[in-house]
Amino acid sequence: MRPETPMTAQDALIAIMVAVSASDENIRTAELVTIERMVNHLPIFADYDVDRSAVVAQTVFDLFEEYEGLDALFGLVREALPEKLHETAYVLACDVAAADGRLGEEELRLLAEIRYELNIDRLAGAAIERAARARHMVL
């Protein structure tokens, strides 16, 4: 993000979702559709300027190219995201990770890092993960 446009709480939520999608270096259509659906329908994004999402995504991609970029991303997210939205961020991250029906090692590692960085309680994290898995089950 440019210094004149600091990251908002909504930007931080999108950054977390994009980071999960990009964590395995293979952004899948199902993940992008899930992100788009959530941004278009969840109340937290009701007044969000969706044009910002492209800038947020590019910021995530740029940070992933840097040494210690993930730490920088978490610093931006923690600065922009109120604590009351930490579990929301984890819910969104789990939904994106589960969207394509596969959880690779990179996604699992990033989810663990998100839990740690956002101080998500272990039991709450397990419940969130289980709910995401149930929402994305297929026959």
C-alpha positions in Angstrom: 0.0 0.0 0.0 1.2 3.5 -0.7 2.0 5.6 2.4 -0.7 8.0 1.6 -3.3 5.3 1.6 -2.9 3.2 4.7 -4.3 -0.3 4.9 -7.9 -0.4 6.2 -9.4 -3.3 8.2 -11.2 -4.4 5.1 -7.9 -4.3 3.1 -6.3 -6.4 5.8 -9.1 -9.1 5.5 -8.6 -9.2 1.8 -4.8 -9.3 2.2 -5.2 -12.4 4.4 -7.5 -14.1 1.9 -5.1 -13.3 -1.0 -2.1 -14.5 1.0 -3.8 -17.9 1.6 -4.7 -18.2 -2.0 -1.2 -17.3 -3.2 0.6 -19.3 -0.5 1.0 -22.4 -2.7 2.0 -20.3 -5.8 -1.1 -21.5 -7.6 -4.1 -19.2 -7.3 -7.1 -21.3 -8.2 -10.4 -20.1 -9.7 -12.4 -21.6 -6.8 -10.3 -19.5 -4.3 -10.8 -16.3 -6.4 -14.5 -16.9 -6.7 -14.7 -17.5 -2.9 -12.9 -14.2 -2.2 -15.1 -12.3 -4.7 -18.3 -13.9 -3.2 -17.3 -12.9 0.4 -16.4 -9.4 -0.6 -19.6 -8.9 -2.5 -21.9 -10.4 0.2 -20.5 -10.1 3.7 -21.6 -7.1 5.8 -18.0 -6.3 6.8 -17.4 -5.3 3.1 -20.7 -3.4 2.6 -19.0 0.0 2.1 -15.7 -1.3 0.7 -14.4 0.1 -2.5 -13.7 -3.1 -4.4 -11.2 -1.3 -6.7 -8.8 -1.3 -3.7 -8.7 -5.1 -3.8 -6.4 -5.1 -6.8 -3.9 -2.8 -5.0 -4.2 -5.0 -1.9 -3.5 -8.1 -3.9 -0.5 -6.6 -5.6 0.8 -5.5 -2.3 0.6 -9.1 -1.1 2.3 -10.4 -4.2 5.1 -7.8 -3.8 5.6 -8.7 -0.2 5.8 -12.4 -1.0 8.7 -11.6 -3.3 10.7 -10.0 -0.5 12.8 -11.6 2.2 10.7 -11.4 5.5 7.8 -10.2 3.4 5.3 -12.4 5.3 6.4 -10.7 8.5 5.9 -7.4 6.9 2.4 -8.5 5.8 1.5 -9.5 9.3 2.7 -6.2 10.6 0.4 -4.4 8.2 -2.5 -6.6 9.0 -2.1 -6.3 12.8 -1.8 -2.5 12.5 -5.0 -2.2 10.4 -7.2 -5.0 11.9 -8.9 -4.4 15.2 -8.6 -7.4 17.6 -12.3 -8.1 17.4 -11.9 -9.0 13.7 -9.0 -11.4 14.2 -11.3 -14.4 14.2 -13.1 -13.0 11.2 -9.8 -12.9 9.4 -9.2 -16.5 10.3 -12.7 -17.6 9.2 -12.1 -16.0 5.8 -8.6 -17.5 5.5 -10.0 -21.0 6.2 -12.8 -20.6 3.7 -10.4 -19.6 1.0 -8.1 -22.5 1.8 -10.9 -25.0 1.7 -12.6 -23.5 -1.4 -10.8 -25.8 -3.9 -11.2 -28.9 -1.8 -7.5 -29.3 -1.2 -5.2 -28.1 1.6 -1.6 -28.2 0.7 1.4 -28.0 3.1 1.9 -24.3 2.2 -1.7 -23.4 3.0 -1.6 -25.4 6.2 1.6 -23.7 7.3 0.2 -20.2 6.5 -3.0 -21.0 8.4 -0.9 -22.0 11.4 1.0 -18.8 11.1 -2.2 -16.7 10.9 -3.5 -18.5 14.0 -0.3 -17.6 15.8 0.1 -14.0 14.5 -3.6 -13.1 15.3 -3.6 -15.0 18.6 -6.5 -17.3 17.7 -7.4 -19.6 20.6 -6.6 -23.2 19.7 -10.1 -24.5 20.3 -11.7 -21.6 18.4 -9.3 -22.2 15.6 -10.2 -25.9 15.5 -13.9 -25.0 15.4 -13.4 -22.5 12.6 -11.4 -25.0 10.6 -14.0 -27.7 11.1 -16.8 -25.3 10.0 -14.9 -24.3 6.8 -14.3 -28.0 6.0 -18.0 -28.7 6.5 -19.1 -25.7 4.3 -16.9 -26.8 1.4 -17.7 -30.6 1.4 -18.6 -32.2 -1.9 -20.4 -35.4 -2.6 
